[in-house]
C-alpha cells in the first residue's frame, strides 16, 4: 500500500457530505484530490496533505499532528501535512478539509491553459 486508502475513503465521504465535486489523481506515490482543477487535499503515506492559505500556515502548524510539507529541503508554501494524531476524529479531518476548501477559490491552478 503506497498510501492510507482508508484515509482516502474518509476524505471522499466528507467531500460527498459537503457536496463538493472533485477529481482524484495518483501522484507522489499518494493520492491527490483536485477541486476545480487545483490540488486541494491528498494522502501521502499515512498523512493528510492540505493546501491552505499561506497566511494561516503558522497557526496551522501549532495544531496537533501538523508539520511542514517538505520533500526537497524547502517547505512548500501553503501546504502542510497532518499526521494521524491530528485527524483521528472525523471532525478534525473535516476541519482540515474545510480549510483547504476555503482557500481553494484563491489557489492558483497548476493546469496550463492553451
LOPA-357042 format. One record per residue: residue number from 1; y, x, z of N, C-alpha, C, O in turn. Coordinates in pm, whole numbers, m for minus. Example, Ala and Ser with C-alpha at 12.3 -4.5 7.8 and 13.67 -1.06 7.14 Angstrom:
2
NODE, nr, n_yy, n_xx, n_zz, ca_yy, ca_xx, ca_zz, c_yy, c_xx, c_zz, o_yy, o_xx, o_zz
NODE, 1, m569, 1319, 780, m450, 1230, 780, m330, 1320, 780, m332, 1424, 846
NODE, 2, m225, 1285, 708, m106, 1367, 714, 3, 1290, 787, 114, 1341, 804
END
This chain:
114
NODE, nr, n_yy, n_xx, n_zz, ca_yy, ca_xx, ca_zz, c_yy, c_xx, c_zz, o_yy, o_xx, o_zz
NODE, 1, m118, 85, 0, 0, 0, 0, 125, 89, 0, 145, 168, 92
NODE, 2, 206, 77, m101, 328, 157, m113, 439, 103, m24, 524, 179, 22
NODE, 3, 439, m27, 0, 541, m87, 85, 480, m203, 161, 373, m253, 125
NODE, 4, 547, m247, 266, 500, m355, 351, 512, m489, 277, 620, m547, 267
NODE, 5, 401, m536, 225, 401, m660, 147, 432, m782, 233, 490, m879, 184
NODE, 6, 393, m778, 359, 425, m888, 450, 576, m902, 468, 629, m1013, 470
NODE, 7, 646, m789, 480, 792, m792, 490, 850, m851, 362, 945, m930, 367
NODE, 8, 795, m815, 247, 839, m874, 121, 823, m1025, 122, 911, m1098, 75
NODE, 9, 712, m1074, 175, 688, m1219, 185, 790, m1285, 278, 838, m1395, 250
NODE, 10, 822, m1218, 387, 921, m1274, 482, 1058, m1284, 416, 1129, m1382, 436
NODE, 11, 1095, m1183, 338, 1223, m1186, 267, 1225, m1302, 168, 1322, m1377, 162
NODE, 12, 1118, m1315, 90, 1109, m1426, m8, 1125, m1561, 61, 1194, m1649, 10
NODE, 13, 1061, m1577, 176, 1068, m1704, 248, 1212, m1736, 289, 1258, m1849, 274
NODE, 14, 1283, m1636, 342, 1421, m1658, 385, 1510, m1689, 264, 1595, m1779, 271
NODE, 15, 1493, m1617, 155, 1574, m1644, 35, 1545, m1784, m19, 1636, m1852, m67
NODE, 16, 1419, m1825, m13, 1384, m1960, m58, 1452, m2065, 30, 1505, m2164, m20
NODE, 17, 1448, m2043, 163, 1513, m2136, 255, 1663, m2146, 228, 1723, m2253, 241
NODE, 18, 1723, m2034, 191, 1867, m2031, 162, 1897, m2074, 18, 2013, m2080, m22
NODE, 19, 1793, m2104, m58, 1804, m2148, m197, 1879, m2045, m282, 1968, m2079, m361
NODE, 20, 1841, m1919, m265, 1901, m1809, m339, 1809, m1772, m455, 1690, m1751, m437
NODE, 21, 1866, m1766, m573, 1792, m1723, m691, 1790, m1571, m694, 1893, m1507, m673
NODE, 22, 1674, m1512, m719, 1661, m1367, m717, 1554, m1320, m814, 1471, m1399, m861
NODE, 23, 1557, m1192, m843, 1454, m1125, m922, 1399, m1011, m839, 1467, m961, m749
NODE, 24, 1278, m971, m869, 1216, m859, m800, 1190, m745, m897, 1155, m767, m1013
NODE, 25, 1208, m624, m849, 1178, m505, m929, 1108, m405, m839, 1147, m385, m724
NODE, 26, 1006, m343, m892, 940, m234, m820, 1020, m108, m850, 1037, m71, m966
NODE, 27, 1068, m42, m746, 1140, 84, m766, 1132, 169, m640, 1117, 117, m529
NODE, 28, 1141, 298, m658, 1137, 395, m550, 1012, 378, m465, 1014, 404, m344
NODE, 29, 901, 336, m526, 778, 315, m451, 784, 193, m361, 697, 174, m276
NODE, 30, 885, 111, m379, 901, m7, m296, 937, m128, m379, 906, m135, m498
NODE, 31, 1002, m222, m316, 1040, m348, m379, 1190, m367, m364, 1245, m355, m254
NODE, 32, 1256, m397, m475, 1400, m427, m472, 1418, m574, m507, 1360, m623, m604
NODE, 33, 1499, m642, m429, 1533, m782, m455, 1674, m782, m514, 1769, m736, m451
NODE, 34, 1684, m835, m635, 1810, m839, m708, 1867, m981, m703, 1796, m1078, m732
NODE, 35, 1994, m993, m666, 2064, m1120, m667, 2183, m1102, m761, 2264, m1011, m742
NODE, 36, 2194, m1188, m860, 2299, m1177, m963, 2299, m1039, m1029, 2404, m979, m1051
NODE, 37, 2178, m989, m1059, 2159, m860, m1126, 2211, m742, m1045, 2244, m638, m1101
NODE, 38, 2219, m757, m912, 2264, m649, m824, 2162, m631, m712, 2111, m728, m657
NODE, 39, 2132, m505, m680, 2040, m479, m571, 2099, m535, m442, 2214, m507, m407
NODE, 40, 2020, m614, m372, 2069, m682, m253, 1993, m635, m129, 2052, m580, m36
NODE, 41, 1863, m656, m128, 1776, m610, m20, 1647, m557, m82, 1625, m572, m202
NODE, 42, 1566, m496, m1, 1439, m447, m51, 1352, m395, 60, 1387, m401, 178
NODE, 43, 1236, m344, 19, 1141, m289, 114, 1105, m149, 67, 1063, m129, m47
NODE, 44, 1121, m52, 156, 1080, 85, 130, 985, 123, 243, 1025, 133, 359
NODE, 45, 859, 143, 208, 750, 164, 306, 747, 46, 401, 711, m65, 361
NODE, 46, 785, 66, 527, 783, m48, 621, 924, m80, 672, 939, m144, 776
NODE, 47, 1025, m36, 599, 1164, m60, 638, 1233, m154, 541, 1201, m159, 422
NODE, 48, 1329, m228, 594, 1413, m314, 513, 1531, m233, 461, 1601, m169, 539
NODE, 49, 1554, m237, 331, 1672, m175, 271, 1775, m286, 254, 1744, m393, 202
NODE, 50, 1898, m260, 299, 2001, m363, 294, 2128, m304, 232, 2174, m197, 273
NODE, 51, 2184, m374, 135, 2313, m334, 76, 2421, m417, 143, 2428, m539, 127
NODE, 52, 2505, m349, 219, 2608, m418, 296, 2746, m366, 260, 2760, m265, 191
NODE, 53, 2845, m436, 307, 2983, m394, 288, 3002, m258, 356, 2976, m245, 476
NODE, 54, 3046, m156, 282, 3066, m24, 344, 3161, m29, 463, 3154, 58, 551
NODE, 55, 3250, m127, 468, 3344, m138, 580, 3277, m177, 712, 3334, m154, 818
NODE, 56, 3157, m235, 706, 3088, m273, 830, 2970, m181, 860, 2895, m203, 956
NODE, 57, 2953, m78, 779, 2836, 9, 794, 2830, 76, 931, 2723, 81, 992
NODE, 58, 2941, 126, 982, 2940, 194, 1112, 2896, 100, 1223, 2819, 141, 1310
NODE, 59, 2942, m24, 1221, 2898, m122, 1320, 2750, m155, 1302, 2677, m171, 1400
NODE, 60, 2707, m166, 1177, 2566, m197, 1149, 2475, m88, 1203, 2367, m116, 1255
NODE, 61, 2518, 36, 1192, 2436, 149, 1238, 2414, 147, 1389, 2326, 217, 1440
NODE, 62, 2492, 70, 1461, 2477, 59, 1606, 2370, m43, 1645, 2328, m50, 1761
NODE, 63, 2326, m123, 1548, 2225, m226, 1576, 2086, m163, 1586, 2059, m59, 1527
NODE, 64, 2002, m228, 1661, 1865, m180, 1685, 1790, m158, 1553, 1784, m247, 1468
NODE, 65, 1733, m39, 1538, 1648, m9, 1424, 1720, 31, 1298, 1655, 65, 1199
NODE, 66, 1853, 29, 1297, 1929, 58, 1176, 1959, 208, 1165, 1992, 273, 1264
NODE, 67, 1947, 261, 1043, 1977, 401, 1018, 2031, 417, 877, 2020, 327, 793
NODE, 68, 2088, 534, 852, 2142, 565, 719, 2029, 564, 616, 1916, 603, 646
NODE, 69, 2060, 522, 496, 1966, 536, 385, 2000, 667, 317, 2105, 683, 256
NODE, 70, 1908, 762, 329, 1934, 898, 285, 1809, 957, 221, 1716, 997, 290
NODE, 71, 1807, 962, 88, 1693, 1020, 17, 1722, 1162, m30, 1630, 1241, m49
NODE, 72, 1848, 1195, m48, 1884, 1319, m116, 1960, 1416, m26, 2009, 1519, m74
NODE, 73, 1972, 1387, 100, 2053, 1470, 188, 2194, 1416, 204, 2273, 1467, 284
NODE, 74, 2225, 1312, 126, 2355, 1245, 134, 2331, 1095, 153, 2261, 1034, 72
NODE, 75, 2387, 1035, 258, 2369, 890, 278, 2427, 811, 161, 2532, 845, 106
NODE, 76, 2358, 705, 123, 2407, 617, 17, 2512, 523, 73, 2491, 459, 176
NODE, 77, 2625, 517, 7, 2736, 433, 52, 2696, 286, 44, 2653, 237, m60
NODE, 78, 2711, 217, 156, 2685, 73, 158, 2539, 34, 172, 2507, m85, 166
NODE, 79, 2450, 130, 190, 2308, 99, 207, 2261, 149, 342, 2298, 258, 386
NODE, 80, 2179, 68, 409, 2114, 108, 534, 1967, 70, 527, 1926, m14, 448
NODE, 81, 1890, 135, 612, 1750, 98, 631, 1736, 44, 772, 1797, 96, 866
NODE, 82, 1656, m59, 787, 1631, m118, 918, 1481, m110, 943, 1401, m168, 869
NODE, 83, 1443, m39, 1049, 1303, m24, 1085, 1250, m152, 1148, 1326, m242, 1182
NODE, 84, 1120, m158, 1162, 1054, m281, 1208, 1109, m332, 1342, 1114, m453, 1363
NODE, 85, 1149, m243, 1433, 1201, m289, 1562, 1328, m373, 1548, 1359, m452, 1637
NODE, 86, 1402, m355, 1439, 1524, m431, 1418, 1506, m560, 1340, 1600, m638, 1325
NODE, 87, 1382, m583, 1290, 1358, m703, 1209, 1230, m775, 1249, 1178, m856, 1173
NODE, 88, 1179, m746, 1369, 1057, m813, 1416, 1073, m964, 1420, 983, m1039, 1382
NODE, 89, 1189, m1008, 1466, 1214, m1152, 1477, 1273, m1204, 1347, 1355, m1136, 1284
NODE, 90, 1232, m1323, 1306, 1281, m1379, 1180, 1433, m1395, 1180, 1496, m1376, 1076
NODE, 91, 1491, m1430, 1295, 1637, m1448, 1297, 1709, m1314, 1277, 1818, m1312, 1220
NODE, 92, 1650, m1203, 1322, 1710, m1072, 1297, 1702, m1036, 1149, 1799, m987, 1091
NODE, 93, 1586, m1061, 1089, 1570, m1036, 945, 1668, m1122, 866, 1731, m1074, 771
NODE, 94, 1681, m1248, 903, 1773, m1339, 833, 1918, m1292, 845, 1996, m1307, 751
NODE, 95, 1954, m1235, 960, 2090, m1183, 977, 2118, m1070, 879, 2223, m1068, 815
NODE, 96, 2024, m975, 867, 2042, m864, 774, 2050, m912, 629, 2132, m865, 551
NODE, 97, 1964, m1007, 596, 1967, m1063, 460, 2100, m1132, 434, 2156, m1119, 325
NODE, 98, 2152, m1203, 533, 2281, m1271, 515, 2393, m1170, 497, 2484, m1194, 416
NODE, 99, 2390, m1059, 570, 2492, m954, 549, 2490, m905, 405, 2595, m883, 345
NODE, 100, 2370, m887, 351, 2358, m842, 212, 2408, m949, 115, 2476, m918, 18
NODE, 101, 2374, m1074, 141, 2420, m1183, 54, 2571, m1200, 61, 2634, m1232, m40
NODE, 102, 2629, m1179, 178, 2775, m1189, 192, 2846, m1083, 108, 2953, m1110, 52
NODE, 103, 2788, m964, 100, 2851, m856, 24, 2820, m865, m125, 2897, m814, m206
NODE, 104, 2712, m929, m161, 2666, m930, m300, 2773, m967, m403, 2778, m902, m508
NODE, 105, 2858, m1068, m380, 2959, m1100, m481, 3057, m986, m507, 3120, m982, m613
NODE, 106, 3072, m895, m413, 3167, m786, m426, 3102, m656, m472, 3172, m561, m508
NODE, 107, 2971, m652, m472, 2897, m531, m511, 2903, m514, m663, 2909, m611, m738
NODE, 108, 2902, m389, m705, 2900, m360, m848, 2758, m367, m900, 2664, m323, m833
NODE, 109, 2744, m421, m1018, 2614, m429, m1083, 2580, m293, m1142, 2667, m224, m1194
NODE, 110, 2453, m257, m1134, 2412, m131, m1193, 2367, m150, m1338, 2336, m52, m1407
NODE, 111, 2364, m273, m1384, 2324, m301, m1522, 2441, m273, m1614, 2552, m324, m1595
NODE, 112, 2414, m191, m1714, 2516, m159, m1813, 2522, m269, m1917, 2421, m300, m1980
NODE, 113, 2639, m328, m1934, 2655, m435, m2034, 2692, m374, m2167, 2774, m283, m2176
NODE, 114, 2630, m426, m2272, 2654, m375, m2407, 2772, m445, m2472, 2807, m414, m2586
END
